[in-house]
Amino acid sequence: MEMVVIDRKGRIVIPSRVRKKLNLKDGDRLLVLNVKDDILVLKKIDVEKILRDIAREVAKAELDLEGLTREVEEEANKIAKEKISTRY
């Protein structure tokens, strides 16, 4: 466990021991989660890995993304038309 201090601009410095252990480097992204009133969690995220995982799951599920997009657009248009027709 390490103690850190927030500066006037709201920044904190992650101690070098922690950065080395987590292999954090310049440009890495961290997700900030407010778990409870006084608990914050920083989680390292790898956006490229997340996108690769999503692409792999889509391919594995053999999803027709173009078809899904069309269906979503059609449903959105239908809902919009219904809302417009009830107003006038």
Buried (B, 14 or more C-beta within 10 A) or exposed (E): EEEEEEEEEEEEEEEEEBEEEEEBEEEEEEEEEEEEEEEEEBEEEEEEEEEEEEEEEEEEEEEEEEEEEEEEEEEEEEEEEEEEEEEE
